Amino acid sequence: VDITVNGRTYSDEVEPRQLLVHFIRENAALTGTKVGCDTSQCGSCTVTMDRVSVKSCTTLTVQANGSSITTIEGLSDGVDLHPLQEAFWNNHGLQCGFCTPGMIMAASELLRINPDPSREEIREGLEGNLCRCTGNQNIVLAVEDAARTMGG
């Protein structure tokens, strides 16, 4: 497969059954994408593939051949946090942090599609991502804050 992850192209032989989350964590050595449920229920493995969010725990690596993947590590410019990352920090939208990468990646697609979402639209846009610590209120506030910062 030839897969671009955060701007870097990886060309590797992979098992046909290898999941994208394992390619990202093992082949690309990026551990921000988490393995939670392995059933596409929790969203901690969410990344964007060609700018569309996918659950990498149920996406085969071969399905991503030729695609561009962005992980949580690829959102920032390497110097400053991405506005979503900054907003999660400032609004206490995280506690243990396990769900945070997937939550932020899902929110990034939401804000790409809808730069000025209502609270209900934010909740709906993140419904495939679970947080067992914060109760989601601060996550919604963080996405609202990021939307304002990003000009939505």
PASE-16691 format. One record per residue (C-alpha): residue in one letter; x, y, z. Coordinates in steps of 0.25 Angstrom, whole numbers, plus 5000, padded with zeros to 4 digits. Each point is the difference from the previous one (the first is absolute). Layout:
! residues N
type = a&px = X&py = Y&pz = Z .
...
//
This chain:
! residues 152
type = v&px = 5000&py = 5000&pz = 5000 .
type = d&px = 5004&py = 5015&pz = 4998 .
type = i&px = 4993&py = 5008&pz = 5011 .
type = t&px = 5003&py = 5014&pz = 5003 .
type = v&px = 4999&py = 5003&pz = 5015 .
type = n&px = 5001&py = 5014&pz = 5005 .
type = g&px = 5008&py = 5004&pz = 4987 .
type = r&px = 5010&py = 4989&pz = 5000 .
type = t&px = 4998&py = 4988&pz = 4990 .
type = y&px = 5002&py = 4986&pz = 5005 .
type = s&px = 5002&py = 4988&pz = 4991 .
type = d&px = 4998&py = 4987&pz = 5007 .
type = e&px = 4996&py = 4986&pz = 4998 .
type = v&px = 4989&py = 4997&pz = 5009 .
type = e&px = 4991&py = 4988&pz = 5004 .
type = p&px = 4986&py = 5001&pz = 4992 .
type = r&px = 4993&py = 5000&pz = 5014 .
type = q&px = 5009&py = 5010&pz = 5007 .
type = l&px = 4991&py = 5012&pz = 5006 .
type = l&px = 5004&py = 5014&pz = 4996 .
type = v&px = 5001&py = 5003&pz = 5015 .
type = h&px = 5012&py = 4990&pz = 5001 .
type = f&px = 5006&py = 5006&pz = 4988 .
type = i&px = 5000&py = 5014&pz = 5006 .
type = r&px = 5005&py = 4995&pz = 5013 .
type = e&px = 5011&py = 4990&pz = 4995 .
type = n&px = 5004&py = 5003&pz = 4986 .
type = a&px = 4999&py = 5016&pz = 5002 .
type = a&px = 5004&py = 4999&pz = 5015 .
type = l&px = 4989&py = 5010&pz = 5003 .
type = t&px = 4993&py = 4996&pz = 5013 .
type = g&px = 4990&py = 5011&pz = 5002 .
type = t&px = 4990&py = 4992&pz = 4993 .
type = k&px = 4994&py = 4991&pz = 5011 .
type = v&px = 4995&py = 4986&pz = 4999 .
type = g&px = 4987&py = 5000&pz = 5009 .
type = c&px = 4989&py = 4990&pz = 4997 .
type = d&px = 5005&py = 4994&pz = 4986 .
type = t&px = 4985&py = 5000&pz = 4996 .
type = s&px = 4998&py = 5015&pz = 4995 .
type = q&px = 4992&py = 5003&pz = 5013 .
type = c&px = 5009&py = 5010&pz = 5008 .
type = g&px = 5006&py = 5009&pz = 4989 .
type = s&px = 5014&py = 5000&pz = 5007 .
type = c&px = 5006&py = 4995&pz = 4987 .
type = t&px = 4994&py = 5011&pz = 4991 .
type = v&px = 5009&py = 5006&pz = 4989 .
type = t&px = 4997&py = 5007&pz = 4987 .
type = m&px = 5002&py = 4993&pz = 4987 .
type = d&px = 5000&py = 5009&pz = 4988 .
type = r&px = 4993&py = 5011&pz = 5010 .
type = v&px = 4989&py = 4991&pz = 5004 .
type = s&px = 5000&py = 4994&pz = 5014 .
type = v&px = 5001&py = 4985&pz = 5001 .
type = k&px = 5001&py = 4990&pz = 5012 .
type = s&px = 5014&py = 4994&pz = 4997 .
type = c&px = 4997&py = 4988&pz = 5009 .
type = t&px = 4990&py = 4995&pz = 4989 .
type = t&px = 5007&py = 5005&pz = 4988 .
type = l&px = 5010&py = 4991&pz = 4993 .
type = t&px = 5014&py = 5005&pz = 4997 .
type = v&px = 4998&py = 4996&pz = 4985 .
type = q&px = 4987&py = 5008&pz = 4999 .
type = a&px = 5009&py = 5012&pz = 5003 .
type = n&px = 5009&py = 4997&pz = 4989 .
type = g&px = 5003&py = 5013&pz = 4992 .
type = s&px = 4993&py = 5009&pz = 5011 .
type = s&px = 5005&py = 5011&pz = 5009 .
type = i&px = 4998&py = 4998&pz = 5014 .
type = t&px = 5000&py = 5010&pz = 5011 .
type = t&px = 5002&py = 4996&pz = 5015 .
type = i&px = 5000&py = 5009&pz = 5012 .
type = e&px = 5015&py = 5002&pz = 4999 .
type = g&px = 4997&py = 5006&pz = 4986 .
type = l&px = 4990&py = 5011&pz = 5004 .
type = s&px = 5010&py = 5009&pz = 5006 .
type = d&px = 5011&py = 5007&pz = 4992 .
type = g&px = 5011&py = 4994&pz = 5010 .
type = v&px = 5002&py = 5013&pz = 5007 .
type = d&px = 4986&py = 5005&pz = 5005 .
type = l&px = 4988&py = 4992&pz = 5003 .
type = h&px = 4988&py = 4999&pz = 4990 .
type = p&px = 4989&py = 5009&pz = 5005 .
type = l&px = 4992&py = 4987&pz = 5004 .
type = q&px = 5011&py = 4995&pz = 5008 .
type = e&px = 5002&py = 5013&pz = 5007 .
type = a&px = 4985&py = 5001&pz = 5002 .
type = f&px = 4999&py = 4986&pz = 5007 .
type = w&px = 5011&py = 5004&pz = 5009 .
type = n&px = 4994&py = 5014&pz = 5003 .
type = n&px = 4986&py = 4995&pz = 5003 .
type = h&px = 5004&py = 4987&pz = 5007 .
type = g&px = 4994&py = 4992&pz = 4989 .
type = l&px = 5009&py = 4988&pz = 5005 .
type = q&px = 5003&py = 4992&pz = 5012 .
type = c&px = 5007&py = 4987&pz = 4998 .
type = g&px = 5003&py = 5004&pz = 4986 .
type = f&px = 4997&py = 4986&pz = 4994 .
type = c&px = 4988&py = 5005&pz = 4991 .
type = t&px = 5006&py = 5013&pz = 4997 .
type = p&px = 5008&py = 4997&pz = 4987 .
type = g&px = 4987&py = 4994&pz = 4994 .
type = m&px = 4991&py = 5011&pz = 5005 .
type = i&px = 5009&py = 5011&pz = 4994 .
type = m&px = 5001&py = 4993&pz = 4987 .
type = a&px = 4985&py = 4998&pz = 4999 .
type = a&px = 4998&py = 5015&pz = 5004 .
type = s&px = 5010&py = 5004&pz = 4989 .
type = e&px = 4991&py = 4994&pz = 4990 .
type = l&px = 4988&py = 5006&pz = 5006 .
type = l&px = 5006&py = 5014&pz = 4999 .
type = r&px = 5005&py = 4998&pz = 4986 .
type = i&px = 4986&py = 4996&pz = 4996 .
type = n&px = 4992&py = 5010&pz = 5009 .
type = p&px = 5009&py = 5011&pz = 5005 .
type = d&px = 4990&py = 5006&pz = 5009 .
type = p&px = 4992&py = 4988&pz = 5007 .
type = s&px = 4990&py = 5001&pz = 5010 .
type = r&px = 5001&py = 4993&pz = 5013 .
type = e&px = 4990&py = 4989&pz = 4995 .
type = e&px = 5008&py = 4999&pz = 4987 .
type = i&px = 5013&py = 4998&pz = 5008 .
type = r&px = 4994&py = 4989&pz = 5008 .
type = e&px = 4995&py = 4994&pz = 4988 .
type = g&px = 5013&py = 5001&pz = 4993 .
type = l&px = 5007&py = 4993&pz = 5011 .
type = e&px = 4990&py = 4989&pz = 5003 .
type = g&px = 5009&py = 4989&pz = 4995 .
type = n&px = 5011&py = 5004&pz = 5011 .
type = l&px = 4998&py = 4996&pz = 5014 .
type = c&px = 5006&py = 5007&pz = 5012 .
type = r&px = 4998&py = 4993&pz = 5014 .
type = c&px = 5007&py = 5011&pz = 5008 .
type = t&px = 4995&py = 5014&pz = 4997 .
type = g&px = 4985&py = 4998&pz = 4996 .
type = n&px = 5002&py = 5007&pz = 4987 .
type = q&px = 4996&py = 5014&pz = 5005 .
type = n&px = 5014&py = 5006&pz = 5000 .
type = i&px = 5003&py = 4993&pz = 4986 .
type = v&px = 4988&py = 5007&pz = 4994 .
type = l&px = 5005&py = 5013&pz = 5006 .
type = a&px = 5014&py = 4997&pz = 4995 .
type = v&px = 4995&py = 4998&pz = 4986 .
type = e&px = 4992&py = 5013&pz = 5000 .
type = d&px = 5012&py = 5008&pz = 5005 .
type = a&px = 5008&py = 4994&pz = 4988 .
type = a&px = 4990&py = 5003&pz = 4990 .
type = r&px = 5000&py = 5015&pz = 5005 .
type = t&px = 5015&py = 5000&pz = 5000 .
type = m&px = 5000&py = 4994&pz = 4986 .
type = g&px = 4991&py = 5010&pz = 4995 .
type = g&px = 4987&py = 4992&pz = 5000 .
//
